[in-house]
């Protein structure tokens, strides 16, 4: 009986530790970014005429390296933001706030993950590793430590780091210049402000309490709505630069863009801003998934 109780306690401890680790590295963000990393990698194989199976080792190191670099950056973000996370509903349960994990351990864990991820990316190309580090520096230093707490431009700066995963994937296979990874970067860069500004509207009072100058906190919802629509409009021409992916892709991508724009414009007539922001946030998630999965599907031989 004692052994059974001991095993149950051990299992609970292990489950708790795993839960804390996944929370610290923001596993949801890691998983979503791996989709875009894989898409960039897959398209590079497609356009360079290289085989997937013959490059499995590169695929492995690229995906593992990207995951570790992103996870490490998120852990460092948790460490830095532990003084304000308790003020927000969606972040007050983080291990760095609850005290279930010591902050110094999170710091060193984050550094270790970034280092391991960079080494893994170096097993592909130097360019991929450099781009990975650009993402880390932008997210940790330019976004988390500086702009997030100082100006409303923080969302745009943070979008740079969120746009590098597909470029990491591409350059892991081919580090020569190509228009496709540039467009992938722009797609991800322009997608993020509407996505995160919709979230900021929903969490406006939490950001206000934490002293974070998000656009809706500083300039209100009407200005934020206009900004969201402008960013979506900027997305409209990008699918046509990927004409080499075929007409089906361009049609699907254009329909996604037009649908998002229509929903964005509807926000000026809707009375319930929170409901609209929720719809915009959900649409943005589905938009990204459908768009990048479509890129893979249309290039399957």
Buried (B, 14 or more C-beta within 10 A) or exposed (E): EEEEEEEEEEEEEEEEEEEBBBBBBBBEBBEBBBBBBBBBBBBBBBBEEEEBEEBEEBBEBBBBBBBBBBBBBBBBBBBBBBEBBBBBEEBEEBBBBEEBBEBEBBBEBBBEBBEBBBEBBBBBBEBBBBBBBBBBBBBBEBBBBEBBBEEBEBBBBBBBBBBBBBBBBBBBBBBEEBEBBEBBBBBBBBBBBBBBBBBBBBBBEBBBBBEBBBBBBBBEBEEBBBBBBEBBBBBBEBBEBBEEBEEEBBEBBBEBBEBBBEBBEEBEEBEEBEEBBBBBBEBBEEBBEBBBEBBBEBBEE
